[in-house]
Amino acid sequence: WARWGPRSAALIRRTVRRLHRSRCSFTFCCCAGPPAPPARQPRRQVPPEERVCLRIGNKVFFTDEAQFLDDLNRWSLLLISPFIYPDKLLKAEHIAFVTESISAQTDNLQKVPGSSKEIVKWSDYCSPLAYKPGEPYKLIAEASVDNFSSLGIAFMEDRLQMDNGMVPHKIVCKYLHKLFLMSAGQGEEEKSKLEKESEHEDESNSLSDKEIGAGEHHHLHLSSCHECLQLENSTIESVRFASVENIPELSDDCNSKLEENNDDCLAKGIKRVNLAGKPPNILIYLGSETAKVEFEQVKSILQECIDADSYTIYQLHEEQVLKAPWIDNSLLLIIATEEPISEENHKQFMKFLSKGGKILGFSSSFTFDGIQIKRKNKLKKTVHELVVSKMDSTEIKLNLLVSGCIFDQVMKEDTSKLKTLSRLNNADKDIVIVHLTYGDSGGEAILSQAHLELDINSMDVQTEEDFNLLKISNTKRYEVLKEILTSLGLSCELSEIPMLTPIYLLSSDEEIHLAFLKWLEGNVDAEGLRASSKVSLKFVSSCESKMELTPSLMPVITEMGRFSSEHFSLKTYQQNLQTKKLGKILLFTEVTTTTMNLLDGLMFELPEEMGLIAIAVRQTQGKGRGGNVWLSPMGCALSTLHITIPLHSNLGQRIPFIQHLVSLAVVESVRSVPGYEDIDLRVKWPNDIYYSDLMKLGGVLVNSTLIETTFHILIGFGINLNNSNPTICINDLITKFNKEEGAKLKPLTADCLIARTVTVLERLIDIFQEKGPNGVLPCYYKYWVHSGKQVRLHNEEGPIAWIVGIDDYGFLQVHEEGKGVESVHPDGNSFDMLRNLIVPKH
């Protein structure tokens, strides 16, 4: 509770959803507390610490081994249970669980201190299915994931009340396994026939509707039909064998529906409930070739769209198509090959649709019912504008590479199963994306002849104009792709926020590292704590398993020998950092809230020669100018640098220039490397890094504090380095340059880029301090995007002005006809590049 505070409810909801999707079992229980009377002593369950998700007082929420209900003979089934109605079994998206309760005083129920939440009544959030009297009193129930989460939250907070006045001490998620249920709506004669055929002679199953009064119950019988169980076991074993020997890409625990003999059982009225399946699979079919590279391309795009915890992605190889298990164990089939589909494979794909499967076609030759493919070679590998109809009936336009094929609608009487989703914005209005439904089980397909699935770097783009059009449309491409996946039943919600990780204290110089540790000895408390209002740092020699790690308290590991990261090389950083003082002391972490907060407790007292820098792989609460959020996906170069500037120096008198120097340093750090001079990185006033004048690649945030006669400045910069999506990154530009020029420039890494940026920035500061603005402006103007640009002031109908440059204090200068040159302050105005507007900020 101390760690999670009011976020525990969100933690429980997220964890329950994830565990339910992955078919893990989980338990809420009491692990300690005053003992009950001997006759009623419940069995306390103490989970291993590594399985604990949350502990609040004597209540614990943890993952458990698979929990199955194999013997229900002693349970009494309630009439209101959906189990006893024909064709109404437990919903797949619901959770089946058992609540155990004991006789105790209910005055123990209370609100959590500081909470306004009320007592939760058990029956308001679930449907009871069966019960078993005794101590503990057990109830089987079902609930939606959200309602089950609410019960779990109330249980952890001592707010859950059972209808019979007892106190719950355990809630366990269960899976109903090998359960054959009799419909109470069937007549006596039919029941007798079923009993005879199945060799079930328990008389409790021969009760007719007349013998069961309203509000009563009857016993639930678990089938022990040897033939059915033997068939199920042998089928499971055969699927496992096939998976291991012949289907290496698929999990070895897949569940196959029993298609022949078991269908006979179902036809006789016996319902089978199987909730022990695995998470839905997404299969990618790429034709007869191995196509490993193409598979990774499509897979990576999908992983950026869908909830990564919900689905597993496999390649469906050619030799696997005609094998049965994948049809029953996959939610979505993606067909991403232009090769002709064989008749046998086409039948399998249609069989998949007939069983409620979903198909997404990426420039494939697969079609059915009322649609055929027509080749238009002049469209092949060309970029065209598409008009896409969204689910809310609005339309958006975007540019995509098309395959060279379009869809031609074959006239049929029933056109209700066909819907056009997108046409080319050309004279012929060619159809390129369609939606088709099939069968009565919910099967549907969305087929596209536009390359929604390919990243710009994997396409054979011919011209720079095409490259720019595709990159500008990249965000909309993701928007369309996510909407398509959502309409096919997939979850495209954002993945869970990554867990925070410890900080490592590193240095580019061993002597400075030792000097910093010596300084620390006199500047932390007895426990190694350096307090701060933003993030307090606790310095420890090594990583301890039970270290407290919260957004406001972070451990810092001081032994450099224990550091390793696949995302950051200290050696590369050291080789590229050529500074006198900046960036010498490094705080590195994989995941943090924002690097802007990590240096707050150190920067005001640390000796000037120990330049501080904080670097992270990911941020969960990245900051931009004016309170904006800065998204920080994997692949960004993220850091915050501390510098000091004397108030009475050239730069101290013109402190707004800092952001321009940092933006210039990022661009110069790349374009000053031999061979990389023509990579089209530029600066945009006041604090952005751009690709040409088209798209933003990164930004700079500067916070300054004046203490006596010294500015303490935190410079945060985030650069899209290796994350191609959803817009563009520096390594995209390097790949583009290599294609156009036949060059072999290597992609850049974050450790190299950050170290070079800090090195260039220190040099630019020295030049400015010596020569003033004129010492750096020629280089700044060389790379900036505004030269000679015409803009409108205030709004789209406002007066026209021309950008002249920046003044001695770093403010933008514009020339309005008849009014001369005026300066525009960045804190009060914003420059809208897309509309060439300079507008006052509100």
C-alpha positions in Angstrom: 0.0 0.0 0.0 2.9 2.3 0.8 4.2 1.7 -2.7 1.1 1.8 -4.8 -1.2 4.1 -2.8 -4.5 4.9 -4.5 -3.1 3.2 -7.7 -3.7 -0.3 -6.2 -7.1 -0.5 -7.8 -5.7 0.3 -11.3 -2.9 -2.3 -10.6 -5.5 -5.0 -9.7 -7.6 -4.2 -12.8 -4.7 -4.3 -15.2 -3.2 -7.4 -13.7 -6.5 -9.3 -13.7 -7.1 -8.5 -17.3 -3.6 -9.6 -18.3 -3.7 -12.8 -16.2 -7.2 -13.7 -17.5 -6.1 -13.3 -21.1 -3.1 -15.5 -20.5 -5.2 -18.1 -18.7 -3.1 -17.9 -15.6 -4.8 -18.6 -12.3 -4.8 -16.1 -9.5 -6.0 -15.8 -5.9 -7.0 -13.1 -3.4 -6.6 -14.5 0.2 -5.8 -13.7 3.8 -2.3 -14.8 4.7 -2.2 -13.8 8.3 -4.4 -12.5 11.1 -6.0 -13.7 14.4 -6.7 -17.5 14.3 -10.2 -18.7 14.0 -11.7 -21.3 16.4 -10.1 -24.7 15.9 -13.1 -26.2 14.3 -13.3 -23.4 11.8 -9.6 -22.8 11.2 -9.2 -22.0 7.5 -6.2 -23.2 5.6 -3.9 -20.2 5.2 -2.3 -20.0 1.8 1.2 -18.4 1.8 2.4 -17.7 -1.8 6.0 -17.5 -2.8 7.1 -13.9 -2.8 7.9 -13.8 -6.5 4.3 -14.5 -7.3 2.9 -11.7 -5.2 1.3 -8.9 -7.2 0.1 -6.8 -4.3 0.0 -7.0 -0.5 -2.1 -4.8 1.7 -2.0 -5.6 5.4 -3.0 -9.3 5.8 -4.5 -9.5 2.3 -2.4 -10.7 -0.7 -3.1 -10.9 -4.5 -0.9 -13.4 -6.2 -0.6 -15.7 -9.3 -1.2 -19.4 -8.6 -0.9 -22.7 -10.3 -3.7 -23.7 -12.7 -6.9 -24.3 -10.7 -9.4 -26.8 -12.2 -12.8 -27.9 -11.0 -12.6 -31.6 -11.7 -15.2 -33.0 -9.3 -18.5 -31.2 -8.9 -20.5 -34.1 -7.6 -20.8 -32.6 -4.1 -21.8 -29.1 -5.3 -25.4 -28.0 -5.5 -26.3 -26.1 -8.7 -28.5 -23.1 -8.3 -31.5 -22.8 -10.6 -30.5 -19.3 -11.6 -27.3 -20.6 -13.0 -26.8 -20.3 -16.8 -25.4 -23.8 -16.7 -28.9 -25.4 -16.6 -30.3 -23.5 -19.6 -29.8 -24.8 -23.2 -27.2 -23.0 -25.2 -26.3 -20.7 -22.3 -23.0 -21.5 -20.9 -20.3 -19.5 -19.2 -19.3 -16.6 -21.4 -15.7 -16.9 -22.6 -14.8 -13.4 -21.6 -16.1 -14.0 -18.0 -14.1 -15.3 -15.1 -15.3 -18.4 -13.2 -14.2 -18.3 -9.5 -14.7 -19.8 -6.1 -15.2 -17.7 -3.0 -14.5 -19.3 0.4 -16.1 -17.7 3.5 -16.1 -18.3 7.2 -18.4 -17.5 10.0 -17.2 -14.4 11.7 -18.2 -11.0 12.9 -19.0 -8.6 10.0 -18.1 -5.5 12.0 -14.5 -6.0 10.7 -15.7 -4.6 7.4 -14.6 -1.0 7.2 -13.7 1.6 4.7 -10.0 2.0 3.8 -8.6 5.1 5.7 -9.1 8.2 3.6 -11.4 6.4 1.2 -15.0 7.4 0.5 -15.8 4.0 -1.1 -18.7 2.0 0.4 -19.1 -1.7 1.2 -19.4 -3.9 -1.9 -22.2 -6.5 -1.9 -21.0 -9.8 -3.4 -24.1 -10.6 -5.4 -24.2 -7.2 -7.1 -21.1 -8.0 -9.0 -21.4 -11.6 -10.0 -23.8 -14.5 -10.9 -23.8 -17.4 -8.5 -23.6 -20.9 -10.2 -23.3 -23.5 -7.4 -22.5 -23.8 -3.7 -21.0 -26.3 -1.2 -22.1 -25.9 2.4 -19.7 -26.4 5.4 -16.7 -24.5 6.7 -15.4 -22.8 4.7 -18.6 -22.1 2.8 -17.8 -22.2 -0.9 -19.6 -20.5 -3.8 -18.9 -20.8 -7.6 -19.7 -17.7 -9.5 -19.1 -16.0 -12.8 -18.4 -12.3 -13.4 -17.1 -10.0 -16.1 -13.4 -9.1 -15.9 -14.3 -5.6 -14.7 -16.8 -6.8 -12.1 -14.4 -9.5 -10.9 -11.7 -6.8 -10.5 -14.1 -4.7 -8.4 -14.7 -7.7 -6.1 -10.9 -8.2 -5.8 -10.3 -4.5 -5.0 -13.1 -4.6 -2.4 -11.7 -7.8 -0.9 -8.2 -6.3 -0.6 -9.6 -3.2 1.0 -11.9 -5.1 3.5 -15.0 -3.8 1.9 -16.5 -7.1 0.5 -19.6 -8.5 2.1 -21.2 -11.9 1.5 -25.0 -12.0 1.2 -25.2 -14.7 4.0 -23.3 -12.4 6.5 -20.1 -14.5 6.4 -16.7 -13.0 5.8 -14.8 -14.0 2.6 -11.2 -15.1 3.2 -10.3 -16.3 -0.3 -11.2 -15.7 -3.9 -9.7 -18.2 -6.4 -10.0 -18.0 -10.2 -10.9 -21.5 -11.5 -11.1 -23.1 -14.9 -13.9 -25.7 -15.5 -12.3 -28.7 -17.1 -13.8 -31.8 -18.6 -17.3 -30.7 -17.5 -20.3 -32.2 -19.3 -23.6 -30.6 -18.2 -27.1 -31.7 -18.6 -29.8 -29.2 -19.7 -32.6 -28.9 -17.2 -34.9 -28.0 -20.0 -34.8 -31.5 -21.5 -37.7 -34.0 -21.0 -37.5 -37.1 -19.0 -37.5 -39.4 -22.0 -34.6 -37.6 -23.7 -32.6 -37.6 -20.4 -33.1 -41.3 -20.0 -31.9 -41.9 -23.5 -28.8 -39.7 -22.9 -28.1 -41.5 -19.7 -28.2 -44.9 -21.4 -26.0 -43.8 -24.3 -23.5 -42.2 -22.1 -23.7 -44.9 -19.4 -24.5 -42.3 -16.8 -26.8 -43.9 -14.2 -26.8 -41.3 -11.5 -30.5 -40.8 -10.7 -29.9 -37.1 -9.8 -29.8 -36.4 -13.5 -33.2 -37.8 -14.2 -35.1 -35.0 -12.5 -37.7 -33.4 -14.8 -38.8 -29.8 -14.8 -41.9 -30.7 -12.8 -39.8 -32.2 -10.0 -37.8 -29.0 -9.6 -39.6 -26.2 -7.8 -38.8 -22.5 -8.2 -36.0 -21.3 -5.9 -34.8 -24.9 -5.3 -31.6 -26.5 -6.6 -30.5 -29.8 -8.0 -27.2 -31.6 -7.9 -24.7 -31.1 -10.7 -23.3 -34.3 -12.0 -19.8 -34.5 -13.5 -19.7 -36.9 -16.4 -17.2 -39.8 -16.1 -17.9 -41.1 -19.6 -14.7 -43.1 -20.3 -15.0 -42.8 -24.1 -15.4 -39.0 -24.1 -12.5 -38.5 -21.7 -10.3 -40.9 -23.6 -11.1 -39.2 -26.8 -10.3 -35.7 -25.3 -7.0 -36.9 -23.8 -5.9 -38.6 -27.0 -6.8 -35.5 -29.1 -4.8 -33.2 -26.7 -1.8 -35.6 -26.9 -2.0 -35.7 -30.7 -2.1 -31.9 -30.9 0.9 -31.7 -28.6 2.8 -34.3 -30.7 2.0 -32.5 -33.9 3.0 -29.2 -32.4 6.4 -30.5 -31.3 7.2 -32.4 -34.4 5.6 -30.6 -37.2 4.5 -27.1 -36.1 7.5 -25.7 -34.3 6.2 -22.1 -34.4 3.0 -22.9 -32.5 2.8 -23.4 -28.7 2.7 -27.0 -27.5 -0.3 -26.5 -25.3 -2.9 -25.7 -28.0 -6.4 -26.8 -27.4 -8.2 -28.5 -30.3 -11.9 -28.7 -30.5 -13.1 -32.3 -31.1 -14.6 -32.2 -34.5 -16.0 -35.6 -35.3 -16.8 -37.9 -32.4 -17.2 -34.9 -30.0 -19.6 -33.2 -32.4 -21.7 -36.3 -32.1 -21.7 -35.8 -28.3 -22.8 -32.2 -28.8 -25.5 -33.2 -31.2 -26.9 -35.4 -28.4 -27.3 -32.4 -26.2 -24.2 -32.6 -24.0 -22.5 -29.3 -23.6 -18.7 -29.1 -23.0 -17.2 -26.2 -21.2 -13.5 -25.7 -21.7 -11.9 -22.6 -20.3 -8.4 -23.9 -20.2 -7.4 -22.5 -23.6 -4.4 -20.3 -24.3 -4.3 -16.6 -25.4 -5.6 -16.0 -29.0 -3.0 -16.5 -31.6 -2.3 -14.3 -34.6 -0.9 -16.2 -37.6 1.0 -14.6 -40.5 1.0 -16.5 -43.8 3.6 -15.4 -46.3 3.3 -18.1 -49.0 5.6 -21.0 -49.9 8.9 -19.2 -49.1 10.4 -19.0 -45.7 10.2 -15.2 -45.8 11.7 -14.7 -42.3 12.5 -11.0 -43.0 9.0 -10.3 -44.2 7.6 -12.1 -41.2 9.6 -9.9 -38.8 8.5 -6.7 -40.6 4.8 -7.5 -40.4 5.2 -8.8 -36.8 6.9 -5.6 -35.7 4.1 -3.4 -37.2 1.5 -5.5 -35.4 3.2 -5.3 -32.1 3.1 -1.5 -32.2 -0.6 -1.6 -32.8 -2.1 -4.3 -30.6 -2.0 -4.9 -26.8 1.2 -7.0 -26.7 0.1 -8.9 -23.6 -3.0 -10.2 -25.2 -1.8 -12.0 -28.3 1.0 -14.3 -29.5 2.2 -13.9 -33.1 3.4 -16.9 -35.2 4.3 -17.5 -38.8 2.0 -20.0 -40.5 4.3 -22.0 -42.8 3.1 -23.5 -46.0 3.4 -27.1 -44.7 1.3 -26.2 -41.7 -1.8 -24.8 -43.6 -3.4 -28.2 -44.1 -2.9 -29.3 -40.5 -6.1 -28.8 -38.4 -4.9 -27.4 -35.0 -4.3 -23.8 -36.1 -7.9 -23.3 -37.3 -9.3 -23.8 -33.9 -6.6 -22.0 -32.0 -6.2 -18.7 -33.8 -8.2 -15.5 -33.7 -6.7 -13.8 -36.7 -5.0 -15.0 -39.9 -3.0 -12.4 -41.8 -2.3 -13.3 -45.5 0.6 -11.2 -46.7 1.7 -12.7 -50.0 1.0 -11.9 -53.6 1.5 -15.5 -54.6 -1.6 -17.4 -55.9 -3.4 -19.3 -53.1 -3.7 -23.0 -53.9 -7.2 -24.5 -54.0 -6.5 -26.6 -50.9 -5.2 -23.7 -48.9 -8.1 -21.5 -50.0 -10.5 -24.2 -48.6 -8.6 -24.2 -45.3 -8.9 -20.4 -45.1 -12.6 -20.5 -45.9 -13.0 -23.2 -43.2 -11.3 -20.9 -40.7 -13.8 -18.1 -41.7 -16.7 -20.5 -41.4 -15.7 -21.2 -37.8 -15.8 -17.5 -36.9 -12.1 -16.7 -37.7 -10.9 -13.3 -38.9 -8.7 -12.7 -41.9 -6.7 -9.6 -42.8 -5.2 -9.5 -46.3 -2.2 -7.3 -47.0 -1.8 -7.0 -50.8 -2.7 -10.7 -51.2 -4.4 -12.7 -53.9 -6.9 -14.1 -51.5 -10.5 -13.2 -52.3 -14.0 -14.8 -52.0 -17.7 -14.1 -52.4 -18.5 -11.3 -54.7 -15.0 -9.8 -55.1 -12.2 -10.4 -57.5 -8.8 -8.9 -58.1 -8.0 -6.8 -61.2 -4.4 -5.9 -62.1 -3.5 -2.4 -62.9 0.3 -2.5 -63.5 0.6 1.3 -63.8 -0.3 1.4 -60.0 2.4 -1.0 -58.9 4.9 0.4 -56.5 3.5 3.8 -56.8 2.3 6.2 -54.1 -1.4 7.2 -54.3 -3.8 9.2 -52.1 -6.5 7.0 -50.5 -9.8 8.1 -49.1 -10.6 5.8 -46.1 -14.1 5.5 -44.6 -13.8 5.3 -40.8 -16.1 3.5 -38.4 -17.6 6.8 -37.3 -18.6 7.5 -40.9 -15.9 10.2 -41.3 -13.3 10.1 -44.1 -9.6 10.7 -43.9 -7.0 11.0 -46.7 -3.6 9.5 -46.6 -0.8 8.5 -49.0 0.2 4.8 -49.3 2.1 2.6 -51.6 -0.3 0.3 -53.6 0.2 -3.2 -54.9 -0.7 -2.7 -58.5 -4.1 -4.5 -58.0 -7.5 -3.3 -57.2 -10.8 -5.0 -56.2 -13.5 -5.5 -58.7 -17.0 -6.2 -57.4 -18.8 -9.1 -59.0 -22.5 -8.4 -59.3 -24.5 -10.6 -57.0 -28.0 -10.4 -55.5 -26.8 -10.1 -51.9 -24.3 -7.3 -51.5 -25.0 -6.8 -47.8 -22.0 -8.8 -46.9 -19.6 -6.5 -48.8 -18.5 -3.1 -47.8 -16.0 -0.7 -49.4 -13.7 0.8 -46.9 -11.3 2.7 -49.1 -10.9 4.0 -52.7 -8.0 5.7 -54.5 -8.5 9.4 -54.9 -8.2 9.1 -58.7 -10.6 9.4 -61.7 -11.6 5.7 -61.6 -12.2 5.7 -57.8 -10.5 2.3 -57.7 -11.5 0.1 -54.7 -8.4 -0.9 -52.6 -9.8 -2.0 -49.2 -12.9 -4.1 -48.6 -14.8 -5.7 -45.7 -16.5 -9.1 -46.2 -18.5 -11.3 -43.9 -18.9 -15.0 -44.2 -21.0 -17.7 -42.6 -23.2 -17.6 -39.5 -20.4 -17.8 -36.9 -19.0 -14.3 -37.2 -16.3 -14.9 -39.8 -15.1 -11.8 -41.5 -12.2 -10.5 -43.6 -10.7 -7.1 -44.4 -8.6 -7.2 -47.6 -6.3 -4.4 -48.6 -4.3 -3.8 -51.8 -2.6 -0.8 -50.2 0.5 -1.5 -48.2 -0.7 -0.8 -44.7 1.7 -3.4 -43.2 5.1 -2.2 -44.5 7.3 0.3 -42.9 8.8 3.0 -45.1 12.3 1.5 -44.8 11.1 -1.9 -46.2 9.5 -0.3 -49.3 11.1 0.2 -52.7 10.5 3.9 -52.7 11.7 5.6 -55.9 11.7 9.3 -55.2 12.2 11.7 -52.3 8.7 13.1 -52.9 7.3 9.6 -52.3 9.4 9.1 -49.2 8.1 12.4 -47.8 4.4 11.7 -48.7 4.6 8.3 -47.0 6.3 9.6 -43.8 3.8 12.4 -43.5 1.0 9.9 -43.7 2.6 7.4 -41.3 0.5 8.5 -38.2 -2.7 8.2 -40.2 -1.6 4.8 -41.5 -1.3 3.6 -37.9 -4.7 5.1 -37.1 -6.3 3.2 -40.0 -4.5 -0.1 -39.2 -5.5 0.1 -35.6 -9.1 0.7 -36.5 -9.1 -2.3 -38.9 -7.6 -4.5 -36.2 -10.1 -3.2 -33.6 -13.0 -3.9 -36.0 -11.8 -7.5 -36.3 -12.1 -7.9 -32.6 -8.5 -7.2 -31.4 -7.6 -5.0 -28.5 -5.4 -2.0 -29.6 -5.3 -0.3 -26.2 -2.0 1.0 -25.1 0.3 -1.6 -23.4 0.8 -1.4 -19.7 3.2 1.3 -18.4 6.6 -0.3 -17.9 7.9 -0.8 -14.4 10.5 1.6 -13.1 14.1 0.3 -12.9 17.0 1.2 -10.6 19.5 3.9 -11.6 23.2 3.2 -12.2 25.9 5.7 -11.3 28.4 5.7 -14.2 31.3 8.0 -15.2 33.4 8.6 -18.3 36.4 9.0 -16.0 37.4 6.7 -13.1 39.1 9.5 -11.2 36.0 11.7 -11.4 33.9 8.7 -10.3 35.9 8.3 -7.2 35.8 12.0 -6.5 32.0 12.0 -6.8 31.7 9.0 -4.3 34.0 10.9 -1.9 31.7 14.0 -2.2 28.7 11.8 -1.6 30.0 10.6 1.8 29.5 14.0 3.3 26.3 14.8 1.4 23.9 11.8 2.1 22.4 10.6 5.4 23.4 7.5 7.2 21.3 5.3 4.9 22.8 6.8 1.7 19.7 9.0 1.1 19.9 12.3 -0.8 16.5 13.9 -0.4 14.7 16.0 -3.0 11.1 17.3 -3.4 10.9 15.6 -6.8 12.9 12.4 -6.7 15.0 11.4 -3.7 18.0 9.2 -4.5 19.2 6.4 -2.2 22.8 5.4 -3.1 23.6 1.7 -2.6 26.6 -0.3 -3.6 24.7 -3.1 -5.3 21.2 -4.1 -6.4 19.1 -5.6 -3.6 16.1 -7.7 -4.3 13.8 -5.9 -1.9 14.9 -2.3 -2.7 12.1 0.2 -2.6 11.6 1.8 -6.0 8.9 4.4 -6.5 8.4 7.6 -8.6 9.6 9.6 -5.6 12.4 7.3 -4.3 14.9 5.7 -6.6 17.9 3.5 -5.7 21.2 4.4 -7.3 23.8 1.6 -7.7 27.3 3.0 -7.4 29.4 0.0 -8.4 30.1 0.4 -12.2 31.3 -3.2 -12.5 27.7 -4.4 -12.0 26.3 -2.3 -14.9 25.2 -3.9 -18.2 22.5 -2.9 -20.7 21.6 -4.0 -24.2 20.5 -0.4 -25.0 23.5 1.6 -23.8 27.2 1.1 -24.0 29.3 3.0 -21.5 32.4 2.4 -23.6 30.8 4.0 -26.7 29.7 7.0 -24.5 33.2 7.4 -23.2 34.7 7.3 -26.6 32.4 10.0 -28.0 32.4 12.3 -25.0 35.3 14.9 -25.4 34.4 17.5 -22.8 36.2 19.3 -20.0 33.3 19.0 -17.5 29.8 18.4 -19.1 28.3 14.9 -18.9 31.1 13.4 -16.8 28.8 12.0 -14.0 26.0 9.9 -15.5 22.8 8.5 -14.0 21.5 5.8 -16.3 18.2 3.9 -16.1 16.2 1.7 -18.4 12.8 3.2 -17.3 12.1 6.3 -15.3 9.2 8.8 -15.0 11.2 11.7 -16.5 14.9 12.4 -16.6 14.2 16.1 -15.8 13.5 15.1 -12.2 16.5 12.9 -11.5 19.2 15.6 -11.1 17.1 17.9 -8.9 18.6 16.8 -5.6 22.2 16.9 -6.7 22.8 19.8 -9.1 22.9 22.8 -6.8 25.7 21.6 -4.5 27.8 19.3 -6.8 31.2 20.7 -7.7 31.1 22.3 -11.2 33.7 20.0 -12.7 31.4 17.0 -12.1 29.0 17.7 -14.9 25.7 15.7 -14.4 23.7 14.0 -17.0 20.7 11.6 -16.7 19.9 9.2 -19.5 17.0 6.8 -19.9 15.8 4.3 -22.4 12.2 5.0 -21.7 10.2 7.6 -19.9 6.7 7.1 -18.5 6.0 10.8 -17.9 8.1 12.6 -20.5 7.7 16.4 -20.5 7.6 19.0 -23.3 7.3 22.7 -23.4 4.3 24.5 -21.9 3.2 21.4 -20.0 3.0 19.2 -23.1 3.6 15.5 -22.8 6.6 14.1 -24.7 6.0 10.5 -25.9 9.0 8.4 -25.2 8.8 5.0 -27.0 11.7 2.6 -27.3 14.3 3.9 -29.7 14.3 7.5 -28.5 17.5 9.1 -27.3 16.5 10.7 -24.0 18.6 12.7 -21.6 18.7 15.7 -19.2 22.0 17.6 -18.9 22.9 20.0 -16.1 25.0 23.1 -16.9 25.9 26.3 -15.0 26.2 29.7 -16.6 27.4 32.8 -14.8 24.8 35.6 -14.8 27.3 38.3 -15.9 28.6 36.3 -18.9 27.7 36.7 -22.6 25.3 33.7 -22.4 24.1 34.6 -18.9 22.8 37.9 -20.3 21.1 36.1 -23.2 19.9 32.9 -21.5 17.1 32.2 -24.1 19.9 31.3 -26.5 20.5 28.0 -24.6 17.7 26.2 -26.3 19.0 27.3 -29.8 22.5 26.1 -28.9 21.2 22.7 -27.8 19.0 22.2 -30.9 22.1 23.2 -33.0 24.3 20.8 -31.0 22.0 17.8 -31.9 22.0 18.6 -35.6 25.8 19.4 -35.6 26.5 16.2 -33.7 25.2 14.2 -36.6 26.1 16.4 -39.6 29.7 16.9 -38.4 30.5 13.2 -38.7 32.4 12.5 -41.9 29.9 11.0 -44.4 26.9 12.2 -42.5 27.1 15.8 -43.7 24.1 15.5 -46.0 21.7 13.8 -43.6 18.9 16.4 -43.8 18.6 17.3 -40.1 17.6 20.9 -39.3 16.7 23.3 -36.5 13.3 24.9 -36.1 12.9 28.0 -33.9 12.7 27.9 -30.9 13.6 24.4 -29.8 12.8 21.7 -32.3 14.9 19.3 -34.5 13.3 18.6 -37.9 13.7 16.4 -40.9 14.0 19.2 -43.6 11.0 21.4 -43.0 8.5 18.5 -43.0 8.5 16.5 -39.8 9.6 16.9 -36.2 12.4 14.5 -35.0 12.9 15.8 -31.5 12.7 18.7 -29.1 14.5 20.6 -26.3 13.2 21.6 -22.9 15.2 24.1 -20.8 14.5 24.9 -17.1 16.7 27.5 -15.5 17.1 28.6 -11.8 19.1 31.6 -10.8 21.0 31.2 -7.5 22.9 34.3 -6.5 24.9 35.0 -9.7 24.8 31.6 -11.3 22.2 30.0 -13.6 21.6 26.3 -12.9 20.1 25.0 -16.1 18.5 21.6 -16.8 18.4 20.8 -20.5 16.1 17.9 -21.5 16.2 16.6 -25.0 14.4 13.7 -26.7 15.3 12.7 -30.2 13.6 10.0 -32.4 16.7 8.0 -33.2 15.7 4.4 -33.9 11.9 4.5 -33.7 10.6 4.7 -37.3 7.0 4.8 -36.1 4.7 6.5 -35.9 6.5 9.3 -37.7 10.2 9.3 -38.5 13.7 9.0 -36.9 17.3 9.8 -37.7 18.1 6.3 -38.7 15.3 6.5 -41.3 17.1 9.4 -42.9 20.4 7.4 -42.9 18.7 4.5 -44.5 17.1 6.8 -47.1 20.5 8.4 -47.8 22.2 5.0 -48.2 19.5 4.0 -50.8 19.8 7.2 -52.8 23.6 7.5 -52.7 24.6 3.9 -52.6 26.4 4.7 -49.3 26.9 2.3 -46.4 26.6 4.7 -43.4 25.9 2.9 -40.1 22.9 3.7 -38.0 23.5 5.8 -34.9 23.1 4.6 -31.4 21.8 6.7 -28.4 25.1 6.4 -26.4 27.0 7.9 -29.4 24.4 10.6 -30.3 24.0 11.9 -26.7 27.8 12.0 -26.0 28.5 13.8 -29.3 25.6 16.3 -28.6 27.1 17.1 -25.2 30.5 17.5 -26.7 29.3 19.9 -29.4 27.2 21.8 -26.9 30.2 22.5 -24.6 32.1 23.8 -27.7 29.2 26.1 -28.8 28.9 27.5 -25.2 32.6 28.3 -25.2 32.3 30.1 -28.6 29.3 32.1 -27.4 30.9 33.1 -24.2 33.9 34.4 -26.2 32.3 35.9 -29.2 28.6 36.4 -28.4 25.7 35.5 -30.8 27.7 36.3 -33.9 30.1 33.4 -33.0 27.3 30.8 -33.5 24.6 32.3 -35.7 26.3 31.6 -39.1 26.3 27.8 -38.2 22.7 28.1 -36.8 21.4 29.8 -40.0 23.2 27.1 -42.0 20.9 24.5 -40.6 17.7 26.3 -39.8 14.5 25.8 -41.8 13.2 29.4 -41.8 15.3 31.3 -44.3 13.2 33.6 -46.4 10.0 32.0 -45.2 6.7 33.9 -45.4 4.3 33.6 -42.5 1.0 35.0 -41.3 0.7 36.6 -37.9 -2.0 35.7 -35.4 -4.3 33.6 -37.7 -4.7 32.4 -41.3 -6.2 35.8 -42.3 -3.6 37.8 -40.4 -0.9 40.1 -41.9 1.9 38.6 -43.9 5.4 38.9 -42.6 8.8 37.5 -43.5 11.2 35.8 -41.2 14.5 37.7 -40.9 16.5 35.9 -38.3 16.9 35.9 -34.5 18.0 38.9 -32.4 20.8 39.1 -29.9 18.6 37.5 -27.2 17.4 34.6 -29.3 14.0 35.8 -30.2 12.6 35.4 -33.7 12.6 38.5 -35.9 9.9 39.0 -38.5 9.5 41.9 -40.9 5.9 43.1 -41.5 5.5 45.5 -44.4 5.0 49.0 -43.2 5.9 48.1 -39.6 9.6 47.2 -39.8 11.3 44.3 -37.9 9.7 42.9 -34.7 10.9 40.2 -32.3 8.6 37.3 -31.4 9.1 35.8 -27.9 9.0 31.9 -27.8 7.3 31.9 -24.4 4.3 33.9 -25.7 4.1 32.6 -29.3 4.1 29.4 -31.2 5.3 28.7 -34.7 2.9 26.4 -36.6 5.1 25.0 -39.3 2.3 23.2 -41.2 0.3 26.4 -41.7 3.1 28.9 -41.6 1.5 30.7 -38.7 2.9 32.6 -35.7 0.1 32.7 -33.1 0.0 33.9 -29.5 -0.1 31.2 -27.0 -3.0 31.1 -24.5 
